[in-house]
């Protein structure tokens, strides 16, 4: 289940990276031409615990591939490419993540920023500089009550995933200056 949540997080990252542009056509142009790179810090606040678990790492995204690398506290990596989710095993090899195939459509909709398709999967509500995405699909509804994606200066600065259990995951993004 944890890898599934990591996969959902990576899919949301794709959506968030697409939100950096002003329009859908700019999004498609940006994703086709550029690589978006950045750093993240993730806070996993489990219901009943006083302090969150903290991890951090780097990511890169282009139109065909997302690489998500956790560097602290334990190194791990995930790649989303060609409709597959690949996770790094103990030998350093990237192997397909079983069960992720059913989310290829969601990934495709997010990569293409197909708002009409996304609207069939989520109720989308704008709040100031944030979007609240409430899942409509049963599987996502079982795991999450909603997601909040916030941006400033046309870049996504955070995603919060709210679970029914009372736990939540906050991911904060930073982007290095590009030359």
Backbone as JSON, one array per atom type, in Angstrom:
{
  "sequence": "XXXXXXXXXXXXXXXXXXXXXXXXXXXXXXXXXXXXXXXXXXXXXXXXXXXXXXXXXXXXXXXXXXXXXXXXXXXXXXXXXXXXXXXXXXXXXXXXXXXXXXXXXXXXXXXXXXXXXXXXXXXXXXXXXXXXXXXXXXXXXXXXXXXXXXXXXXXXXXXXXXXXXXXXXXXXXXXXXXX",
  "N": [[0.82, -1.19, 0.0], [2.03, 1.24, 0.67], [3.79, 1.78, -1.5], [1.86, 2.22, -3.43], [0.73, 4.61, -2.51], [2.98, 6.23, -2.79], [3.18, 6.12, -5.55], [0.79, 7.47, -6.27], [1.43, 9.95, -5.22], [3.57, 10.6, -6.92], [2.2, 10.81, -9.33], [0.58, 13.0, -8.75], [2.61, 14.87, -8.53], [3.37, 15.1, -11.2], [1.07, 16.35, -12.18], [1.16, 18.7, -10.69], [3.55, 19.85, -11.59], [2.79, 20.44, -14.15], [1.0, 22.47, -13.61], [2.54, 24.72, -13.41], [2.53, 26.33, -15.6], [0.63, 28.86, -17.37], [-1.53, 28.28, -19.08], [-3.27, 25.54, -20.68], [-2.16, 25.01, -23.21], [0.35, 26.16, -22.9], [1.29, 24.52, -20.9], [1.47, 22.02, -22.25], [3.44, 22.71, -24.14], [5.56, 23.37, -22.42], [6.02, 20.88, -21.12], [6.79, 19.33, -23.28], [9.15, 20.48, -24.14], [10.88, 21.07, -22.02], [12.79, 20.18, -19.09], [11.75, 19.71, -15.88], [13.13, 20.29, -12.81], [13.81, 19.69, -9.36], [13.73, 19.98, -5.77], [12.48, 18.16, -2.96], [10.72, 18.06, 0.15], [9.32, 15.94, 2.39], [6.7, 15.45, 4.65], [5.37, 13.18, 6.74], [2.68, 12.86, 8.58], [1.49, 10.9, 10.95], [-1.59, 9.82, 12.27], [-2.05, 10.21, 15.71], [0.63, 10.4, 16.37], [3.12, 12.61, 17.61], [5.19, 13.92, 16.21], [6.14, 14.46, 12.79], [7.25, 12.06, 10.29], [10.08, 12.62, 8.4], [11.24, 13.05, 5.11], [13.47, 13.56, 2.34], [14.49, 14.7, -0.93], [15.21, 14.61, -4.47], [13.82, 15.45, -7.7], [13.08, 14.89, -11.18], [11.5, 15.8, -14.2], [10.23, 15.22, -17.39], [8.49, 15.26, -20.54], [8.18, 12.55, -20.91], [9.1, 11.09, -18.73], [9.34, 10.62, -15.22], [11.46, 11.0, -12.53], [11.93, 10.15, -9.26], [13.66, 10.63, -6.45], [14.44, 9.63, -3.29], [16.54, 10.84, -0.83], [17.11, 11.14, 1.88], [15.6, 9.86, 4.84], [16.44, 7.36, 4.11], [17.8, 6.01, 1.22], [16.07, 5.75, -1.85], [14.41, 5.05, -4.98], [12.17, 5.92, -7.63], [10.74, 5.48, -10.8], [8.68, 6.75, -13.31], [7.65, 5.81, -16.35], [6.91, 5.26, -19.79], [4.27, 4.31, -19.31], [4.63, 2.7, -17.11], [5.45, 1.97, -13.69], [8.42, 1.99, -12.08], [10.45, 0.62, -9.57], [13.31, 0.92, -7.51], [15.23, -1.84, -6.65], [16.93, -3.82, -4.06], [19.32, -4.46, -5.31], [19.84, -2.31, -6.88], [18.57, -2.28, -9.27], [15.97, -1.37, -11.54], [12.68, -2.27, -11.29], [9.45, -3.35, -12.48], [6.53, -2.11, -10.8], [4.19, -4.04, -9.39], [0.65, -3.93, -9.94], [0.4, -1.25, -10.54], [-0.45, -0.76, -13.05], [-3.16, -0.23, -13.46], [-3.39, 2.46, -13.1], [-2.39, 3.82, -15.21], [-3.97, 5.22, -17.03], [-4.82, 7.39, -15.48], [-2.35, 8.62, -15.07], [-1.74, 9.28, -17.74], [-3.8, 11.12, -18.29], [-3.08, 13.14, -16.51], [-0.49, 13.82, -17.41], [-1.08, 14.82, -19.94], [-2.58, 16.92, -19.23], [-5.36, 16.86, -19.3], [-8.06, 18.33, -18.65], [-10.81, 17.83, -18.78], [-10.93, 15.05, -18.59], [-9.7, 14.76, -16.11], [-11.59, 15.99, -14.55], [-13.53, 14.04, -14.53], [-12.44, 12.23, -12.82], [-11.86, 13.59, -10.48], [-13.35, 15.93, -8.19], [-12.91, 19.27, -8.62], [-11.83, 22.11, -6.99], [-11.19, 25.49, -6.75], [-9.24, 27.38, -4.48], [-8.16, 30.27, -3.37], [-4.75, 30.38, -3.93], [-4.68, 27.69, -4.38], [-5.66, 24.35, -5.33], [-8.26, 22.16, -4.64], [-8.56, 18.78, -4.79], [-10.87, 16.32, -4.96], [-11.25, 12.94, -4.78], [-13.16, 10.99, -7.07], [-13.22, 8.38, -7.86], [-13.55, 5.05, -6.68], [-11.32, 3.54, -5.62], [-9.33, 5.48, -5.1], [-10.82, 7.02, -3.34], [-10.98, 5.32, -1.17], [-8.48, 5.54, -0.04], [-7.79, 8.28, 0.25], [-9.14, 11.38, 1.45], [-9.05, 13.9, 0.3], [-6.95, 16.01, -1.8], [-4.69, 18.74, -1.62], [-3.36, 21.21, -3.63], [-0.99, 23.66, -3.88], [0.16, 26.82, -5.13], [2.59, 29.36, -5.91], [3.8, 32.26, -7.46], [3.61, 31.02, -9.94], [4.61, 28.45, -9.63], [4.39, 25.22, -8.23], [4.21, 24.88, -4.81], [3.47, 23.25, -2.72], [1.95, 20.09, -1.83], [-0.71, 18.53, -0.27], [-1.77, 15.55, 1.06], [-4.62, 14.13, 2.22], [-5.64, 11.66, 4.4], [-8.2, 9.27, 5.22], [-7.81, 8.2, 7.71], [-6.91, 10.18, 9.32], [-4.3, 10.76, 9.11], [-1.78, 12.62, 7.34], [0.05, 13.71, 4.47], [2.47, 15.99, 3.67], [4.03, 17.62, 1.08], [6.65, 19.59, 0.23], [7.96, 21.74, -2.24], [10.91, 22.87, -3.92], [12.69, 24.82, -6.29], [15.59, 24.88, -8.16], [17.53, 27.68, -9.3], [17.41, 28.25, -12.74], [19.83, 28.34, -15.35]],
  "CA": [[0.0, 0.0, 0.0], [2.9, 2.4, 0.71], [4.23, 2.08, -2.86], [0.72, 2.79, -4.14], [0.64, 6.01, -2.11], [4.1, 6.89, -3.43], [2.8, 6.27, -6.95], [-0.19, 8.55, -6.35], [2.19, 11.18, -5.0], [4.31, 10.92, -8.14], [1.22, 11.26, -10.32], [0.24, 14.37, -8.38], [3.75, 15.7, -8.88], [3.24, 15.39, -12.63], [0.01, 17.33, -12.33], [1.65, 19.95, -10.12], [4.54, 20.42, -12.5], [2.03, 20.99, -15.26], [0.33, 23.68, -13.17], [3.45, 25.85, -13.41], [2.25, 27.17, -16.76], [-0.62, 29.59, -17.25], [-2.6, 27.69, -19.86], [-3.04, 24.16, -21.09], [-1.23, 24.96, -24.34], [1.69, 26.41, -22.36], [1.67, 23.3, -20.18], [1.92, 21.03, -23.22], [4.7, 23.18, -24.7], [6.57, 23.24, -21.37], [6.34, 19.48, -20.89], [7.45, 18.75, -24.44], [10.45, 21.07, -24.4], [11.72, 21.3, -20.86], [12.88, 19.27, -17.95], [11.51, 20.39, -14.61], [13.89, 19.64, -11.75], [13.63, 20.35, -8.09], [13.94, 19.26, -4.53], [11.26, 18.06, -2.16], [10.79, 17.65, 1.54], [8.03, 15.29, 2.64], [6.36, 15.28, 6.06], [4.29, 12.21, 6.91], [2.14, 12.99, 9.93], [0.59, 9.79, 11.24], [-2.55, 10.09, 13.34], [-1.62, 9.67, 16.99], [2.04, 10.67, 16.61], [3.35, 14.04, 17.81], [6.12, 14.47, 15.22], [6.06, 13.79, 11.5], [8.41, 11.43, 9.69], [10.54, 13.56, 7.37], [12.16, 12.56, 4.09], [13.78, 14.6, 1.35], [15.17, 14.21, -2.12], [15.17, 15.39, -5.7], [13.02, 14.89, -8.78], [13.16, 15.5, -12.51], [10.33, 15.46, -14.99], [10.06, 15.73, -18.74], [7.23, 14.78, -21.1], [8.13, 11.09, -20.97], [9.68, 10.37, -17.59], [9.48, 11.23, -13.91], [12.4, 10.32, -11.64], [11.69, 10.61, -7.88], [14.73, 10.02, -5.66], [14.51, 9.96, -1.87], [17.93, 10.79, -0.41], [17.14, 11.06, 3.33], [16.63, 9.23, 5.66], [16.87, 6.13, 3.44], [17.83, 6.19, -0.24], [15.21, 4.93, -2.7], [14.1, 5.75, -6.23], [11.01, 5.49, -8.38], [10.68, 6.05, -12.14], [7.44, 6.56, -14.05], [8.05, 5.93, -17.75], [6.25, 4.34, -20.72], [3.1, 3.7, -18.71], [5.03, 1.79, -16.04], [6.1, 2.48, -12.49], [9.58, 1.15, -11.78], [11.05, 0.93, -8.28], [14.66, 0.4, -7.36], [15.33, -2.93, -5.68], [18.15, -3.84, -3.25], [20.48, -4.58, -6.2], [19.96, -1.09, -7.67], [17.87, -2.47, -10.55], [14.61, -0.84, -11.56], [11.76, -3.35, -11.64], [8.06, -2.88, -12.51], [5.75, -2.17, -9.57], [2.92, -4.73, -9.66], [-0.57, -3.25, -9.55], [0.35, 0.15, -10.94], [-0.97, -0.67, -14.43], [-4.5, 0.32, -13.48], [-3.34, 3.91, -12.99], [-1.76, 4.39, -16.41], [-4.92, 6.2, -17.56], [-4.72, 8.59, -14.65], [-1.08, 9.24, -15.41], [-1.88, 9.87, -19.08], [-4.65, 12.31, -18.17], [-2.32, 14.18, -15.83], [0.59, 14.28, -18.29], [-1.63, 15.6, -21.05], [-3.36, 17.98, -18.6], [-6.69, 16.72, -19.86], [-8.92, 18.78, -17.56], [-12.12, 17.17, -18.82], [-10.74, 13.71, -18.04], [-9.44, 14.91, -14.68], [-12.87, 16.32, -13.9], [-14.29, 12.81, -14.32], [-11.78, 11.51, -11.74], [-11.79, 14.43, -9.28], [-14.05, 17.21, -8.07], [-11.82, 20.25, -8.53], [-12.32, 23.36, -6.43], [-10.12, 26.47, -6.57], [-9.27, 28.12, -3.22], [-7.01, 31.18, -3.39], [-3.7, 29.87, -4.81], [-4.67, 26.24, -4.23], [-6.73, 23.52, -5.87], [-8.62, 21.0, -3.84], [-8.98, 17.66, -5.64], [-11.55, 15.29, -4.18], [-11.39, 11.78, -5.67], [-14.47, 10.43, -7.39], [-13.06, 6.95, -8.07], [-13.64, 4.29, -5.43], [-10.02, 3.15, -5.07], [-8.71, 6.67, -4.51], [-11.65, 7.42, -2.2], [-10.65, 4.45, -0.04], [-7.21, 5.95, 0.54], [-7.65, 9.71, 0.51], [-10.35, 12.18, 1.44], [-8.8, 14.9, -0.74], [-5.6, 16.53, -1.98], [-4.61, 20.19, -1.83], [-2.17, 21.6, -4.4], [-0.85, 25.11, -3.76], [1.22, 27.4, -5.94], [2.87, 30.78, -5.83], [4.71, 32.66, -8.54], [3.44, 30.06, -11.04], [5.23, 27.17, -9.35], [3.76, 24.49, -7.15], [5.09, 24.87, -3.64], [3.14, 22.17, -1.8], [0.84, 19.17, -2.02], [-1.08, 17.87, 0.97], [-2.65, 14.4, 0.84], [-5.36, 13.86, 3.45], [-6.14, 10.29, 4.47], [-9.37, 9.1, 6.08], [-7.35, 7.8, 9.04], [-6.44, 11.36, 10.05], [-2.91, 11.0, 8.71], [-1.63, 13.44, 6.14], [1.38, 13.85, 3.92], [2.72, 17.31, 3.08], [5.25, 17.63, 0.28], [7.05, 20.96, -0.14], [8.86, 21.73, -3.39], [11.74, 24.03, -4.24], [13.21, 24.69, -7.65], [16.84, 25.65, -8.29], [17.57, 28.69, -10.37], [17.85, 27.73, -14.02], [20.74, 29.3, -16.0]],
  "C": [[0.86, 1.26, 0.0], [3.39, 2.76, -0.69], [3.1, 2.67, -3.67], [0.58, 4.27, -3.79], [1.79, 6.81, -2.71], [3.81, 7.11, -4.91], [1.81, 7.42, -7.12], [0.5, 9.89, -6.15], [2.95, 11.56, -6.26], [3.38, 11.4, -9.24], [0.8, 12.69, -10.02], [1.38, 15.33, -8.69], [3.71, 16.06, -10.36], [2.2, 16.46, -12.87], [0.49, 18.69, -11.84], [2.66, 20.63, -11.02], [3.86, 21.05, -13.7], [1.36, 22.3, -14.88], [1.23, 24.91, -13.19], [3.2, 26.78, -14.59], [0.88, 27.84, -16.59], [-1.78, 28.93, -17.96], [-2.26, 26.26, -20.24], [-2.07, 24.09, -22.25], [0.2, 25.25, -23.86], [2.19, 25.2, -21.6], [2.21, 22.28, -21.17], [3.25, 21.43, -23.85], [5.82, 23.0, -23.68], [6.99, 21.79, -21.2], [7.07, 18.86, -22.07], [8.88, 19.25, -24.57], [11.4, 21.04, -23.23], [11.78, 20.11, -19.92], [12.66, 20.12, -16.71], [12.28, 19.61, -13.56], [13.67, 20.4, -10.45], [13.96, 19.44, -6.93], [12.62, 19.18, -3.8], [11.61, 17.68, -0.74], [9.39, 17.15, 1.88], [7.86, 15.06, 4.14], [5.17, 14.33, 6.14], [3.85, 12.27, 8.37], [1.11, 11.9, 10.15], [-0.32, 10.17, 12.39], [-2.04, 9.44, 14.62], [-0.16, 9.9, 17.32], [2.25, 12.18, 16.69], [4.19, 14.66, 16.69], [5.98, 13.73, 13.89], [7.35, 13.05, 11.16], [8.8, 12.32, 8.51], [11.47, 12.84, 6.41], [12.39, 13.68, 3.1], [14.52, 13.98, 0.18], [15.03, 15.16, -3.28], [14.27, 14.69, -6.71], [13.37, 15.57, -10.09], [12.0, 14.96, -13.33], [10.48, 16.05, -16.38], [8.77, 15.1, -19.28], [7.09, 13.27, -21.03], [8.5, 10.38, -19.68], [9.69, 11.24, -16.33], [10.45, 10.37, -13.11], [12.24, 10.98, -10.26], [12.69, 9.89, -6.99], [14.69, 10.53, -4.22], [15.97, 9.8, -1.46], [18.08, 10.63, 1.11], [15.78, 10.64, 3.84], [17.16, 7.95, 5.04], [16.77, 6.37, 1.94], [16.89, 5.22, -0.93], [14.89, 5.73, -3.95], [12.9, 5.1, -6.9], [11.05, 6.2, -9.73], [9.31, 5.75, -12.72], [7.78, 6.85, -15.51], [7.32, 4.88, -18.59], [5.07, 3.6, -20.09], [3.4, 2.71, -17.61], [5.59, 2.57, -14.86], [7.19, 1.49, -12.15], [10.15, 1.59, -10.43], [12.42, 0.27, -8.21], [14.68, -0.68, -6.3], [16.67, -2.86, -4.95], [19.42, -3.92, -4.09], [20.7, -3.32, -7.03], [19.31, -1.2, -9.03], [16.46, -1.89, -10.43], [13.68, -1.91, -12.1], [10.34, -2.8, -11.62], [7.36, -3.08, -11.16], [4.41, -2.83, -9.88], [1.72, -3.92, -9.17], [-0.68, -1.82, -10.01], [-0.28, 0.34, -12.33], [-2.34, 0.0, -14.49], [-4.53, 1.84, -13.4], [-2.67, 4.59, -14.18], [-2.67, 5.45, -17.02], [-4.88, 7.5, -16.79], [-3.44, 9.34, -14.96], [-1.15, 9.94, -16.76], [-2.7, 11.15, -19.02], [-3.88, 13.45, -17.52], [-1.2, 14.73, -16.72], [0.08, 15.16, -19.42], [-2.46, 16.79, -20.55], [-4.76, 18.01, -19.24], [-7.7, 17.04, -18.76], [-10.29, 18.12, -17.6], [-12.02, 15.75, -18.28], [-10.48, 13.78, -16.54], [-10.72, 15.22, -13.92], [-13.75, 15.09, -13.73], [-13.71, 12.01, -13.15], [-11.8, 12.26, -10.4], [-12.83, 15.54, -9.36], [-12.94, 18.23, -7.82], [-12.4, 21.58, -8.08], [-11.13, 24.28, -6.2], [-10.33, 27.22, -5.25], [-8.02, 28.98, -3.15], [-5.97, 30.66, -4.38], [-3.61, 28.35, -4.76], [-5.83, 25.6, -5.0], [-6.99, 22.4, -4.9], [-9.18, 19.96, -4.78], [-9.59, 16.6, -4.74], [-11.79, 14.1, -5.11], [-12.85, 11.36, -5.85], [-14.4, 8.91, -7.51], [-12.93, 6.21, -6.75], [-12.28, 3.97, -4.82], [-9.32, 4.34, -4.43], [-9.48, 7.14, -3.29], [-11.35, 6.57, -0.96], [-9.4, 4.93, 0.7], [-7.18, 7.39, 1.02], [-9.01, 10.39, 0.55], [-10.23, 13.27, 0.38], [-7.32, 15.26, -0.78], [-5.7, 18.04, -2.1], [-3.3, 20.48, -2.51], [-2.09, 23.12, -4.37], [0.33, 25.61, -4.57], [1.4, 28.86, -5.59], [3.9, 31.09, -6.9], [4.75, 31.61, -9.65], [4.24, 28.77, -10.87], [4.51, 26.51, -8.18], [4.71, 24.46, -5.97], [4.7, 23.8, -2.64], [1.96, 21.34, -2.29], [0.55, 18.59, -0.64], [-2.07, 16.77, 0.63], [-3.3, 14.06, 2.18], [-5.94, 12.46, 3.38], [-7.33, 10.24, 5.43], [-8.98, 8.78, 7.51], [-6.98, 8.99, 9.92], [-4.98, 11.66, 9.77], [-2.88, 11.92, 7.5], [-0.17, 13.5, 5.75], [1.48, 15.22, 3.27], [4.04, 17.22, 2.33], [5.5, 19.07, -0.15], [8.1, 20.88, -1.23], [9.67, 23.01, -3.45], [12.4, 23.74, -5.58], [14.49, 25.52, -7.75], [16.72, 26.66, -9.41], [18.1, 28.03, -11.64], [18.73, 28.75, -14.72], [20.07, 29.94, -17.19]]
}
